Amino acid sequence: VRRCPCVSSMPELPEVESARALCESHCLGATVVSVAFLEDGSFDEKIFAGTSALEFRDALIGKSLLDTKRHGKHMWWELGVKNCKGKGKDKDKGTDTTSDVSPLFHFGMTGAMSVKGKGAMKYKSFEVDTSTWPPRFAKLVVEFDTGVCLAYTDPRRFGKIRLVQGVVTEQPPISLLGFDPLLAMPDAATFAEKFAKRAAPIKAVLLDQKVAAGIGNWIADECLYQSKVHPETLAKTLTTSKLGLIREKMSEIIIAACKANADADKFPKEWLFHSRWGKVAGSMNGHRIKFITVGGRTTAFVPGVQKKVGIELKKEAKSAWKVCLPKKNKREAEPKDLPKKKAKKAPPVKVKAESGVKVKAEPAIKQTLKTETIKKKAQPKRK
């Protein structure tokens, strides 16, 4: 039985979009009155990158949540003063004053948002327990003047919360990201251009956040399964029509997942998503699911549906041809009319009677000279 290494899902575009929608539904327009951190009140410096507890509190307290934004797997709040009062006849009218500092959230592997008494983000592998408040593993708890209380939890602490000065989209990391498939899917020609010169496997290119922001492991696998493309196929070998199909499926999958509020139980039953998790790999319409590593990530695919084409098949054929070739024999390769070289014989071995140690026999001439030298030494000197 093939064991499945995919046992959890990280937040991808639909999951982060559900967090943004949660904040928008319950906190939009409300003013922050309290900011707390860990359950014991301490500050997790690993989560809050490049800021301090004091700076973070000052940036949020007294500010209203004017808007919630997202690009790829990142989400941020636009803060400010809500509906400032005008003067004279316009005293009931006013404009929102936007703050130049925004909290930016990246959910890492297990980051999640939850609202007290209203609900929480839901993942395939776990769900935030809001039966107690603040929830376990809470890293940030924000209370608004409306009585709404929001928490950010992260058991594995790979997420990041930072303060960004100025326009968020004009600064890293957002400025370094590729297109967002939900907010700004490029046309078919532009989409194909982004893959045309990439020599990497299509799965690895799809995971590149500089190409398509928000695409993660399960979305990439789902796109390729529904497009019937092998994950190891080199991106530059795919036809324009096949890339167009991947674009179409990517859009359909993301829209459907976001409409379901990232609730996997509401995803279409025919998706690969439902059979790629757990300890034992499942199957799709009688075809087994196989797991390989592509681009450093565990990849689920269906060999019976997603077959290798083009350059991958050529590589396999070349390898098979090399295996079938007979191994060269050095003797057969040499011309037959040449005389065979005689092997050199090892010199004979003598055994000393006293010690029993084997020694190599010396040539006859050297042995004779040695004997004469010994005799001369043995003769007594004349007086």
SESEKOL-526525 format. One record per residue (C-alpha): residue in one letter; residue number from 1; x, y, z. Coordinates in pm, 1 decimal. Example, Ala and Ser with C-alpha at 12.3 -4.5 7.8 and 13.67 -1.06 7.14 Angstrom:
NODE residu num        x        y        z
NODE      a   1   1230.0   -450.0    780.0
NODE      s   2   1367.0   -106.0    714.0
// end
This chain:
NODE residu num        x        y        z
NODE      v   1      0.0      0.0      0.0
NODE      r   2    139.2    337.1    -99.4
NODE      r   3    159.5    573.8    194.7
NODE      c   4     59.4    931.5    129.8
NODE      p   5    303.2   1194.3    258.6
NODE      c   6     47.6   1474.4    221.3
NODE      v   7   -109.9   1495.8    564.6
NODE      s   8   -186.6   1866.3    596.4
NODE      s   9   -266.6   2168.3    386.1
NODE      m  10   -108.9   2510.4    416.4
NODE      p  11   -309.9   2826.8    362.2
NODE      e  12   -323.5   2913.3     -5.9
NODE      l  13   -515.3   3182.8   -190.0
NODE      p  14   -868.8   3057.2   -100.4
NODE      e  15   -783.1   3013.4    267.8
NODE      v  16   -631.7   3362.5    295.0
NODE      e  17   -928.1   3506.9    106.9
NODE      s  18  -1157.8   3347.2    364.6
NODE      a  19   -957.4   3521.9    640.4
NODE      r  20   -992.0   3855.1    461.0
NODE      a  21  -1367.2   3802.5    422.0
NODE      l  22  -1395.4   3713.1    792.9
NODE      c  23  -1227.0   4038.3    894.4
NODE      e  24  -1437.3   4237.5    648.7
NODE      s  25  -1764.9   4084.6    767.6
NODE      h  26  -1711.9   4142.2   1139.9
NODE      c  27  -1453.2   4417.1   1183.9
NODE      l  28  -1484.8   4662.9    893.6
NODE      g  29  -1543.7   5018.5   1016.7
NODE      a  30  -1476.0   4929.0   1379.9
NODE      t  31  -1207.3   5097.1   1587.7
NODE      v  32   -933.6   4908.2   1770.6
NODE      v  33   -949.0   4957.8   2147.7
NODE      s  34   -719.5   4680.6   2271.0
NODE      v  35   -421.5   4480.5   2142.4
NODE      a  36   -287.7   4172.9   2325.4
NODE      f  37    -37.2   3907.4   2223.2
NODE      l  38     27.9   3552.3   2352.6
NODE      e  39   -200.8   3383.5   2601.8
NODE      d  40     37.7   3484.3   2879.3
NODE      g  41     72.8   3839.4   2744.6
NODE      s  42    426.8   3792.7   2611.5
NODE      f  43    536.8   3906.7   2264.3
NODE      d  44    642.4   3650.2   2002.0
NODE      e  45    934.5   3812.5   1820.7
NODE      k  46    947.2   3534.1   1562.6
NODE      i  47    592.1   3612.2   1445.7
NODE      f  48    618.9   3990.4   1463.5
NODE      a  49    904.0   4054.4   1222.6
NODE      g  50   1093.2   4381.0   1257.8
NODE      t  51    865.3   4548.3   1511.1
NODE      s  52    812.1   4569.5   1885.9
NODE      a  53    504.6   4525.2   2102.9
NODE      l  54    492.5   4898.4   2171.4
NODE      e  55    519.6   4995.4   1803.9
NODE      f  56    251.5   4747.2   1705.6
NODE      r  57      9.3   4867.4   1972.4
NODE      d  58     63.7   5231.0   1877.4
NODE      a  59     -1.9   5152.8   1509.7
NODE      l  60   -340.1   4987.5   1581.5
NODE      i  61   -502.6   5133.7   1893.2
NODE      g  62   -740.7   5415.5   1810.8
NODE      k  63   -740.0   5333.0   1438.9
NODE      s  64  -1042.6   5210.7   1243.8
NODE      l  65  -1035.9   4923.2    996.7
NODE      l  66  -1114.5   5103.1    669.2
NODE      d  67  -1050.4   4814.6    430.3
NODE      t  68   -915.0   4461.1    406.8
NODE      k  69   -683.6   4373.4    118.2
NODE      r  70   -518.0   4059.1    -14.1
NODE      h  71   -265.8   3966.4   -280.0
NODE      g  72   -171.6   3602.0   -317.1
NODE      k  73   -110.6   3453.8     27.7
NODE      h  74    -68.4   3794.2    194.8
NODE      m  75   -341.9   3996.5    363.1
NODE      w  76   -329.1   4344.3    514.2
NODE      w  77   -548.5   4600.4    685.2
NODE      e  78   -587.3   4959.5    574.7
NODE      l  79   -624.5   5160.9    893.1
NODE      g  80   -722.0   5520.9    959.7
NODE      v  81   -972.4   5750.0   1128.6
NODE      k  82  -1325.9   5673.6   1016.8
NODE      n  83  -1549.9   5956.3    884.7
NODE      c  84  -1375.8   6265.1   1027.5
NODE      k  85  -1623.8   6543.6   1106.7
NODE      g  86  -1644.0   6840.7    871.1
NODE      k  87  -1717.6   7202.8    958.7
NODE      g  88  -2029.4   7422.3    920.3
NODE      k  89  -2286.2   7280.3    678.9
NODE      d  90  -2063.0   6979.0    620.7
NODE      k  91  -2025.1   6894.1    988.3
NODE      d  92  -2214.9   6565.8    938.3
NODE      k  93  -2006.0   6483.6    635.2
NODE      g  94  -1650.6   6376.9    650.5
NODE      t  95  -1371.7   6179.2    489.7
NODE      d  96  -1166.1   5885.4    605.8
NODE      t  97   -808.0   5967.4    699.0
NODE      t  98   -585.5   5677.5    604.6
NODE      s  99   -293.0   5580.2    823.3
NODE      d 100     48.7   5542.8    661.7
NODE      v 101    109.1   5216.1    851.8
NODE      s 102    -59.6   4883.3    771.1
NODE      p 103    -32.5   4545.9    947.4
NODE      l 104     58.2   4280.5    688.7
NODE      f 105    -20.2   3912.9    757.7
NODE      h 106    140.4   3605.4    603.9
NODE      f 107    -11.6   3283.4    736.9
NODE      g 108    286.1   3051.2    689.5
NODE      m 109    181.0   2688.7    742.6
NODE      t 110    -80.2   2706.5   1018.9
NODE      g 111   -175.7   3073.2   1057.7
NODE      a 112   -549.9   3140.8   1096.2
NODE      m 113   -798.3   3413.8   1187.5
NODE      s 114  -1095.4   3362.8   1418.2
NODE      v 115  -1368.5   3587.9   1561.0
NODE      k 116  -1505.7   3523.0   1907.8
NODE      g 117  -1848.3   3360.3   1884.2
NODE      k 118  -1860.8   3394.3   1503.5
NODE      g 119  -1629.8   3137.4   1352.4
NODE      a 120  -1279.2   3066.5   1232.1
NODE      m 121  -1080.3   2964.2    928.6
NODE      k 122  -1098.1   2593.3    856.5
NODE      y 123   -821.0   2378.0    714.5
NODE      k 124   -822.9   2024.6    584.1
NODE      s 125   -595.3   1906.1    866.3
NODE      f 126   -719.8   2116.4   1158.0
NODE      e 127   -971.6   2372.1   1277.4
NODE      v 128   -919.3   2649.2   1532.6
NODE      d 129  -1092.3   2567.6   1861.5
NODE      t 130  -1281.2   2879.9   1969.1
NODE      s 131  -1461.3   2712.2   2260.0
NODE      t 132  -1213.7   2888.7   2488.6
NODE      w 133  -1099.3   3248.1   2441.7
NODE      p 134   -845.8   3347.5   2347.9
NODE      p 135   -791.3   3030.8   2142.8
NODE      r 136   -493.2   2810.7   2206.9
NODE      f 137   -178.2   2923.1   2018.6
NODE      a 138   -309.0   3279.6   1989.3
NODE      k 139    -30.6   3519.8   1891.9
NODE      l 140   -242.2   3833.6   1850.3
NODE      v 141   -580.8   3930.8   1997.2
NODE      v 142   -747.5   4253.7   1878.2
NODE      e 143  -1062.6   4396.1   2036.7
NODE      f 144  -1281.3   4655.1   1860.5
NODE      d 145  -1521.2   4918.9   1996.0
NODE      t 146  -1813.2   4715.0   1860.6
NODE      g 147  -1735.8   4435.5   2104.1
NODE      v 148  -1592.3   4213.8   1830.6
NODE      c 149  -1278.5   4027.4   1930.6
NODE      l 150  -1043.7   3881.3   1667.2
NODE      a 151   -748.9   3644.7   1716.7
NODE      y 152   -460.3   3529.5   1499.8
NODE      t 153   -338.1   3180.5   1591.0
NODE      d 154    -32.6   2995.1   1461.7
NODE      p 155     69.9   2664.5   1627.9
NODE      r 156    384.2   2613.2   1419.2
NODE      r 157    487.4   2981.4   1418.6
NODE      f 158    592.3   3002.9   1053.0
NODE      g 159    361.9   3296.2    985.9
NODE      k 160    470.5   3660.5    990.4
NODE      i 161    302.3   3983.9   1099.2
NODE      r 162    483.7   4305.6   1010.6
NODE      l 163    411.5   4676.5    987.6
NODE      v 164    447.7   4829.5    641.2
NODE      q 165    498.1   5201.8    592.5
NODE      g 166    332.3   5370.6    293.7
NODE      v 167    155.6   5201.4      1.7
NODE      v 168    171.8   4827.1     64.7
NODE      t 169    151.7   4722.1   -301.7
NODE      e 170    453.2   4934.5   -392.7
NODE      q 171    687.5   4766.9   -144.3
NODE      p 172    825.3   4417.7    -85.6
NODE      p 173    703.7   4156.8    -44.4
NODE      i 174    385.4   4251.0   -238.8
NODE      s 175    572.6   4439.1   -512.8
NODE      l 176    775.9   4124.1   -586.8
NODE      l 177    475.0   3896.6   -640.2
NODE      g 178    322.9   3786.2   -968.0
NODE      f 179    -38.7   3821.1  -1075.0
NODE      d 180   -323.8   3728.4   -841.4
NODE      p 181   -542.0   3470.6  -1023.9
NODE      l 182   -859.1   3584.0   -846.6
NODE      l 183   -809.3   3959.9   -867.8
NODE      a 184   -624.3   4000.6  -1198.2
NODE      m 185   -598.0   3689.0  -1412.7
NODE      p 186   -401.5   3783.9  -1727.9
NODE      d 187   -537.1   3709.3  -2076.3
NODE      a 188   -442.1   3381.7  -2243.8
NODE      a 189   -153.6   3527.2  -2448.1
NODE      t 190      7.4   3701.6  -2148.9
NODE      f 191    -40.7   3392.4  -1934.3
NODE      a 192    135.2   3173.2  -2194.0
NODE      e 193    428.0   3416.6  -2221.6
NODE      k 194    505.3   3371.7  -1852.0
NODE      f 195    570.3   3000.8  -1908.5
NODE      a 196    711.2   2995.0  -2263.5
NODE      k 197   1079.0   3033.9  -2168.7
NODE      r 198   1079.2   2843.9  -1841.5
NODE      a 199   1285.3   2524.5  -1855.8
NODE      a 200   1165.4   2407.1  -1513.2
NODE      p 201    884.8   2150.7  -1462.4
NODE      i 202    538.7   2307.2  -1490.9
NODE      k 203    459.7   2219.8  -1127.2
NODE      a 204    764.4   2414.9  -1004.9
NODE      v 205    675.5   2717.3  -1219.6
NODE      l 206    317.5   2720.6  -1089.7
NODE      l 207    451.0   2732.4   -732.6
NODE      d 208    674.4   3030.4   -812.2
NODE      q 209    506.3   3322.8   -635.5
NODE      k 210    675.7   3564.7   -875.1
NODE      v 211    466.6   3409.0  -1152.5
NODE      a 212    129.4   3339.0   -991.5
NODE      a 213     81.1   3467.0   -636.1
NODE      g 214   -133.6   3248.0   -414.0
NODE      i 215    -88.8   2917.2   -597.3
NODE      g 216     18.5   2649.9   -350.4
NODE      n 217     68.8   2275.8   -354.8
NODE      w 218   -289.0   2150.6   -368.2
NODE      i 219   -407.4   2412.6   -620.5
NODE      a 220   -113.5   2338.6   -853.4
NODE      d 221   -181.2   1963.1   -836.0
NODE      e 222   -553.0   2019.4   -897.1
NODE      c 223   -487.0   2243.4  -1198.6
NODE      l 224   -253.8   1990.4  -1359.4
NODE      y 225   -485.3   1696.7  -1288.0
NODE      q 226   -785.4   1867.7  -1442.4
NODE      s 227   -570.8   1981.5  -1737.2
NODE      k 228   -428.1   1628.4  -1780.7
NODE      v 229    -69.1   1754.9  -1765.6
NODE      h 230    213.1   1558.3  -1604.4
NODE      p 231    374.4   1769.4  -1326.6
NODE      e 232    727.4   1700.8  -1456.4
NODE      t 233    653.7   1830.4  -1806.2
NODE      l 234    884.4   2120.9  -1883.1
NODE      a 235    686.4   2445.6  -1897.3
NODE      k 236    844.4   2562.8  -2222.3
NODE      t 237    737.5   2244.9  -2404.2
NODE      l 238    365.7   2300.4  -2340.9
NODE      t 239    156.0   2424.5  -2630.5
NODE      t 240    -34.2   2752.4  -2616.0
NODE      s 241   -363.5   2562.5  -2610.4
NODE      k 242   -249.6   2345.5  -2319.8
NODE      l 243   -134.3   2652.4  -2123.6
NODE      g 244   -469.9   2809.5  -2201.9
NODE      l 245   -640.2   2505.3  -2050.0
NODE      i 246   -425.8   2532.6  -1734.4
NODE      r 247   -523.8   2899.9  -1708.5
NODE      e 248   -891.9   2812.4  -1745.3
NODE      k 249   -879.2   2538.1  -1481.7
NODE      m 250   -680.5   2757.4  -1241.8
NODE      s 251   -947.6   3025.6  -1258.2
NODE      e 252  -1233.9   2775.8  -1215.9
NODE      i 253  -1069.3   2604.1   -917.2
NODE      i 254   -987.4   2926.5   -732.4
NODE      i 255  -1330.4   3081.6   -789.8
NODE      a 256  -1504.7   2762.5   -673.2
NODE      a 257  -1282.7   2731.8   -363.8
NODE      c 258  -1338.3   3097.0   -268.8
NODE      k 259  -1715.5   3067.3   -316.0
NODE      a 260  -1704.5   2772.0    -75.6
NODE      n 261  -1517.3   2999.2    169.7
NODE      a 262  -1225.5   2753.5    152.6
NODE      d 263  -1440.5   2485.9    320.3
NODE      a 264  -1307.8   2161.3    170.1
NODE      d 265  -1633.4   1979.2    246.2
NODE      k 266  -1802.1   2205.4    -10.5
NODE      f 267  -1548.8   2150.8   -289.2
NODE      p 268  -1673.0   1955.8   -596.7
NODE      k 269  -1664.2   1582.5   -527.9
NODE      e 270  -1477.1   1504.8   -850.8
NODE      w 271  -1170.1   1701.8   -743.3
NODE      l 272   -836.1   1531.5   -679.1
NODE      f 273   -825.4   1731.1   -354.8
NODE      h 274  -1050.6   1483.1   -171.0
NODE      s 275   -829.8   1179.1   -244.8
NODE      r 276   -477.4   1317.0   -194.9
NODE      w 277   -474.7   1332.7    186.8
NODE      g 278   -438.7   1079.5    466.7
NODE      k 279   -204.2    791.1    532.9
NODE      v 280   -308.8    584.4    232.1
NODE      a 281   -319.3    718.5   -123.0
NODE      g 282   -655.6    697.4   -292.7
NODE      s 283   -756.2    664.6   -656.8
NODE      m 284   -946.7    865.7   -915.9
NODE      n 285  -1199.3    679.9  -1132.4
NODE      g 286  -1004.1    356.7  -1099.0
NODE      h 287   -663.5    519.4  -1158.4
NODE      r 288   -422.1    514.2   -865.9
NODE      i 289   -270.3    832.5   -729.5
NODE      k 290    108.0    847.5   -721.6
NODE      f 291    338.7   1075.2   -522.5
NODE      i 292    665.6   1220.7   -646.5
NODE      t 293    878.8   1522.1   -555.1
NODE      v 294    879.8   1812.4   -800.4
NODE      g 295   1039.7   2146.3   -725.3
NODE      g 296   1113.8   2027.3   -372.3
NODE      r 297    745.2   1968.4   -298.6
NODE      t 298    546.2   1646.8   -262.1
NODE      t 299    326.9   1617.9   -569.2
NODE      a 300     10.6   1411.2   -612.7
NODE      f 301    -83.9   1310.0   -965.9
NODE      v 302   -263.9   1036.2  -1158.1
NODE      p 303    -30.5    862.2  -1409.6
NODE      g 304   -326.2    708.0  -1591.9
NODE      v 305   -457.8   1055.1  -1671.6
NODE      q 306   -150.7   1278.7  -1661.3
NODE      k 307     90.7   1120.0  -1908.0
NODE      k 308    434.5   1239.5  -2002.2
NODE      v 309    462.3   1393.5  -2346.8
NODE      g 310    723.2   1563.4  -2561.3
NODE      i 311   1071.2   1604.5  -2421.6
NODE      e 312   1009.0   1375.7  -2123.6
NODE      l 313    922.1   1084.0  -2350.0
NODE      k 314   1232.8   1152.7  -2562.3
NODE      k 315   1449.9   1133.6  -2250.2
NODE      e 316   1294.7    804.0  -2147.4
NODE      a 317   1333.9    660.8  -2498.6
NODE      k 318   1700.5    764.6  -2508.7
NODE      s 319   1765.6    604.4  -2170.0
NODE      a 320   1592.5    282.4  -2278.0
NODE      w 321   1796.5    275.3  -2602.6
NODE      k 322   2123.4    304.2  -2408.2
NODE      v 323   2022.0     16.3  -2181.8
NODE      c 324   1948.8   -206.3  -2482.9
NODE      l 325   2291.7   -148.6  -2642.6
NODE      p 326   2533.9   -445.7  -2600.3
NODE      k 327   2831.6   -373.6  -2381.1
NODE      k 328   3158.7   -335.1  -2572.5
NODE      n 329   3415.2   -614.9  -2531.9
NODE      k 330   3774.2   -484.5  -2541.6
NODE      r 331   3910.7   -808.6  -2694.6
NODE      e 332   3647.2   -806.4  -2967.6
NODE      a 333   3727.3   -443.7  -3046.0
NODE      e 334   4098.9   -516.8  -3108.6
NODE      p 335   4208.9   -626.7  -3457.8
NODE      k 336   4238.3  -1003.9  -3482.3
NODE      d 337   4558.6  -1003.2  -3695.6
NODE      l 338   4771.2   -842.4  -3423.7
NODE      p 339   4983.1  -1081.9  -3215.6
NODE      k 340   4863.0  -1136.2  -2869.6
NODE      k 341   5078.8   -991.2  -2596.2
NODE      k 342   5237.2  -1246.5  -2365.6
NODE      a 343   5168.1  -1201.9  -2000.7
NODE      k 344   5474.8  -1137.2  -1786.8
NODE      k 345   5563.6  -1418.3  -1550.6
NODE      a 346   5626.4  -1343.7  -1187.9
NODE      p 347   5983.7  -1417.4  -1067.9
NODE      p 348   6033.2  -1743.7   -878.0
NODE      v 349   6019.1  -1740.1   -502.1
NODE      k 350   6281.5  -1886.2   -273.4
NODE      v 351   6227.6  -1987.6     86.2
NODE      k 352   6494.0  -1927.0    347.3
NODE      a 353   6539.5  -2241.8    545.3
NODE      e 354   6606.5  -2066.7    873.3
NODE      s 355   6325.3  -1810.8    881.5
NODE      g 356   6079.6  -1969.4    641.8
NODE      v 357   6022.3  -1624.9    482.7
NODE      k 358   5963.7  -1612.6    110.4
NODE      v 359   6196.8  -1380.4    -86.0
NODE      k 360   6219.5  -1300.2   -453.1
NODE      a 361   6500.0  -1476.0   -640.1
NODE      e 362   6764.8  -1237.1   -771.4
NODE      p 363   6906.7  -1258.6  -1122.0
NODE      a 364   7198.7  -1502.8  -1171.7
NODE      i 365   7460.4  -1232.2  -1233.7
NODE      k 366   7373.2  -1039.3   -919.3
NODE      q 367   7365.9  -1359.5   -718.2
NODE      t 368   7718.9  -1458.5   -840.5
NODE      l 369   7863.0  -1116.2   -756.2
NODE      k 370   7702.8  -1129.2   -414.3
NODE      t 371   7858.4  -1474.6   -347.5
NODE      e 372   8208.3  -1359.2   -448.6
NODE      t 373   8179.1  -1052.0   -224.1
NODE      i 374   8091.5  -1271.5     70.8
NODE      k 375   8391.3  -1499.5      3.9
NODE      k 376   8633.8  -1206.0     -8.0
NODE      k 377   8502.6  -1075.7    324.8
NODE      a 378   8545.2  -1420.7    475.7
NODE      q 379   8919.0  -1447.3    380.1
NODE      p 380   9161.1  -1352.5    664.3
NODE      k 381   9376.2  -1044.7    616.6
NODE      r 382   9746.7  -1098.3    544.5
NODE      k 383   9991.6   -962.9    797.8
// end
